[in-house]
């Protein structure tokens, strides 16, 4: 014998549901992260540059300490050749670090701007498609504020 399929019958009009419906599956943090997917190449490239920059950033304090210790060694006197070599290494590593830092800031900033544009465009499309009663309840100042400041905050959280 086959079991009969369970079917929901519709609620009569003006009857509230017995329990709150679960939130849609694509809300909150997963939805926010899904907005970053089109810009993932900038994020990946920015993270790669950040990892390439790390050894140069960490070497700067080492070369500063090595330069100071070579000049301040009281037992044998200052070693100017070692200090000169460390200063050259410091300049090279500092320059490479600065160039990679520029690209890091540029790529993450570009990604953030694109995210803000995407979020604002999506929000604006949703606002345009709202019912007229929504505009009666919500002031235009609130909508403008949300369109400007909240979208920037969300993009800051993602980058």
PyMOL commands that set and color helices and strands:
alter all, ss='L'
color gray80, all
select helices_A, chain A and resi 29-71+80-128+132-137+140-158
alter helices_A, ss='H'
color red, helices_A
deselect
rebuild
show_as cartoon
